């Protein structure tokens, strides 16, 4: 066996176990490699490798990763590694060092395959949770902004109350799903809440001509704001209405009518903007968004606008 390969293997095993005390021990065993003759396995070295791999299988951070992932494929592969490990120990006890050495290599291969199978699920789960929490922060910030804007405009308490209630309902449902570990589904609920809050804010701002004229440096800037507002309502059609219209042909036909009109107005707005007539483009976009609001409300879903 090549001394460099043996040394690298020992260091990898020691580091994988995650115990600093094993690294010096692995280096100390390097001298044992010099006692290896061609085709002959050193017994002391092999015994050390057996102990290291045993810790790798049962108490390393990689082993804990496999356990926490609960991935059936990863667990099965680790069980296989354990079985081979038992055979390797038996071969060592019987004095068949070559066989034990070969089996130990199989143990490592099976174990690291188990780690590979466990890692994607763990990484995905952590990302889903992180995405969920980031979106929750965004929803809370947007909800706070909505309440502030509503207060500044002196808007109807019922309108604001209905919107806040809808957002709170989605946030509560998202929390229930997250508590059950369903972060992906919880994120979908938060996306709904986010869009409703965003639509609510844009609706309040659009209702105040004076504020709009002060907020936008030009009609072109206002046009881009209205494009974003229109896009938001198009997304709301997808996340709030799609399921309802799927099993209701009559509703689907009504929604299609509103959406078709909205697209027609949006196209006209874009044409006006291309001609630098942003005042007309803004007017047409507002009309387009109104059609989308009608489609959502016609599906029995309250939405500010």
N, C-alpha and C positions, 0 to 999 in steps of 0.2 A: 504493500500500500504506500502511495506517495506521502511523504511526511507533511508536505504543505497542505494537501487535501485533508489529511487527518487533523491537522491543527485547525483548519478552517471549520471542519465539522464540529470539533469540540467547542470552539468559540460560539458557533451558531446555536448549539444545543444549550450552552450555559446562558447565553443572552436571552434565548427564548423562554427559559424557565423564569427569568426575571428576578434572579437572586444574585446580588453582587458578589456574594461569597464564593459562588461557583466559578467566577472568571479566573481568579488566581489559581484555584484548584485545577482548572482546565489547563492553564499554562504550565503548572507544575507537572502535569502528566505528559508534557511534550517529551521529556527525557525518555518516557516509556516507548515512544515511537522509535527511538534509536535501537531498541531491543528487538524490533520487528525484523525478521529476516524474510526473504522473498517467499510469499505464499504462506507465511506463518503468522497467526494472530496472537498478539501479546495478551495473556490472561488478565493481568492487572489493568491494562488499558481497557479491555473489553468489560471488565467488571465496573469500572468507572463510567463507561458509556451506558451500561445498563441502568445504573443508578440515576444518571442524568436524564435519560429518556423516560424513566419511571416518573420523575418529578415533572417533566414536560407534559406527560400524559394526564397527570392527576392534579397538580397544584399550580401550574403556570397561568399567566394571564390569558394565554391562548386557549387553555382548557376552559377557563371561565367564560371566555367569549363563545365557545361552542355551546356551553350549557345555557347561557343567557339567550342565545339566538333561537333555541328550540327548533332549529331546522332539522327535519327528519333525516335528510340526506347526510348532514354533518354529523349528527348523533350516530347514525349507522356506521359511518366511516371511522369514527373514533372508537366505536365498539369493536370494529374489525382490528384496529390498531392494538387495542387491549388484548385481544385474543392472540394475535401474533406475538405480542410482548410476552405473554405467559409461555408460549412455545419457545421463545428465545431464552427465557430464564431456565426452562427445563433442559434445553440443549446445553446451556452453559453448565448447569449442575451435572449433566451427564458427561461433561468433558469434551463435547463436540463444539469446539470454539469456532471453527469455520462456519458451521451451520448457524450457530447463535449470532455470529457477526452478520451473516446474510439476512437473517430474520430481523435483526435490529434495523437494518437499512429499510426493510419493508415497513416496519413500524413507523419510522420517520415519514416515509412517503405517504402512508395512509393517514397519519395524523395531520400533516400539513395540507393534505387534500381536504380534510375535515375543516380545517381553519379557513381554507379558501371558500368552501361552501357556506360557512357560517358568516363570513365577513360581509358579503353583499347585503344580506337581510338586515344585519345590525347597522350598517352604514345608512341604508335606506330608511330604517326606522328612525334613526337620529335626525336625518335630514327632514323627514316628514314632521317630526315634532318641532324642529327648529322653524320650519316654514309656518307651521300652525301658530306658534307663539309670536312670530314676526307679524303675521297677518292680524292676530288678535290685538297687538299693540297699535297697528294701523287703524283698525276699526275703532278702538277706544279713542284714539286721537281725532279721528274724523267725526265721531259722534260728539265729542266735546266741541269741535269746531261748529258742527251743525247747530248745537244748542246756543252757542255764542252768536252766530249769525242770526238765528231766529229771534234772539233777545234784542239784538240791535235793530232789526227790522220791525219789531213789534208784531210779528206774525201771529195768526190764529193759534191759540193754545191747543185746539182740537187737532188741527193739521199737524202741528209739531208733535203732539202727544201720540197720534196714530203712527207717525213715522218712527218715533223713538221706540214705541211698543213693538213694531215689526222688527226693528234692529235688535232689541233686547231678546226677542223670541229666538232669533237666529243664533245670537251669541250664547244663549242658554242651551240650545240644542247642540251647538258646537262643543260646549263644555262637557255635556253629557257624553258625547261621542269620544272626546279626547280622554275622558276619565276611563273609558273602556278600551283605550289604546287605539281607537280608530281615528288617527290624526288626519288621514287623507279625507275621510268623510267630514270630519270637523272643519277642515280647511275649506271645503266646498260650501258649508254653511256660512263660514265667515266671509267668503267671497260674496255671497248674496248680501250679507249685512253691509259690507264695504260699498257695494254698488248702490244700495238703497240710500246710504248716508251721503254718498257722493252726489247722487241724483237730487237728494233733498237740498243740499247746499247750493247746487247749480240752479235749482228751481227758485230758491229764495233770492238769490242774486239776480236772476233774470227778471224777477218781478219788480225790480227797483231800477228804473231808467236812469235816475240821477246817479246812483252809485255806479252803475255800469259805465256811464260816460266819464266818471272820475277814475274808475279802475283801469280803463283801457286807453293806451296812448294813441291808438288809431283803430279804425274799423277793421283793418286787416288783423290786428291783434285780437279784436273781439271775435272775428271770424274763426280764428284758430281755437279760441275758447269754446265757441259753439260747436265746432267739429268734435272736440273732446266730449262735450256734453251729449251730442248725438250718438257718438260711439258708446258712451256709457249706457244709454238707454237701449241700444242694440244688443249689448251684452246682457242687459236685464231681461230682454225678450228670451234669450237663450237659457238663462239660469232660473227664471221664474215661470215661464209660460210653456216651454217645450213639452214637459211631461203632461200638463193639463190638456194641451191641444192634441197630443198623440192619440188619446182615446176618445176624442170628442170631435167628430167630423164637422159639426155645425160651428163649434168654436174655432176650429182650425181654419175654416173658410173665412170667418170674420177677421181673425188675426191676420190672415194672408192679405185681406183687403187693406187693412191699416198699414201693414208693413210695405206693401207694394206702393201705396201712396207716399209713405215716408221715403222710400228709395227714389221715387220720381222727384220729390222735392229736394232731396239730397243731391241728386245728379244735377238738377237745375242750379242749385247753390254753388256747386263746384264749377259749373260752366260760367256763372256770373263772376266768381272769384278769379277765374282764368282771364277774364276780361278786365280785371282790376275794379270791378263794381262790388266792393266788399260790403257796402251798405245793403244792397239787394241780397247778397249772399247770406248775410246774417239773418235777414228777415225770412228767407226761404228755409234756412236751417232750423230756425225756431219753429216754423210750421211743421217741418219734418219731425222734430222731436215731439211735438204735440200729438202727432199721429201715433208715435210709438207709445206714448203715455196712454193714449186711448186703447191701444191694443192690450196693454198690461192690465188696465182697469177693467176692460171688457172680460178678461179672464177671471175676474173676481179677486184681483190682488190690488190692494191699495198701494199707490205710489205717489209721492209728491210731484207736482208739476202743474 
